[in-house]
Amino acid sequence: MVEGIDVLCELKNALSEYALKNGFKLNPDPRVISIVIGGLIKNRAKYGELLCPCRPKEMTGDIEKDKNIICPCIYLKDEVKINGACRCRLFVSNEYFAETERMLEEIKVI
């Protein structure tokens, strides 16, 4: 069990570092992070790569064909720029982060 937690933490740290280097952040909602990173880990076990769990219909099992959806995928930066978040909602803009964080605080108050 600890090994699984270590893998999750290592992957989260690597993705967070990538986000910061590229001007965005990881979603502040820990549930989103847990679900998406869990999906990435399952896809790595099944396909050998961190394929985006939000793009299951695009997965072929052929790494050459799937390389565009290896996380962080090629769509990420445009999606964050246009929508404030990638399709998985793992990577978000600073504005999206602030709004989500505010909403999470409101939920805690209720």
Secondary structure, 3 states (H helix, E strand, C coil): CHHHHHHHHHHHHHHHHHHHHCCCEECCCHHHHHHHHHHHHHHHHHHCCCECCCCHHHCCCCHHHHHHHECCCCCHHHHHHHHCECCCCCEECHHHHHHHHHHHHHHHHC
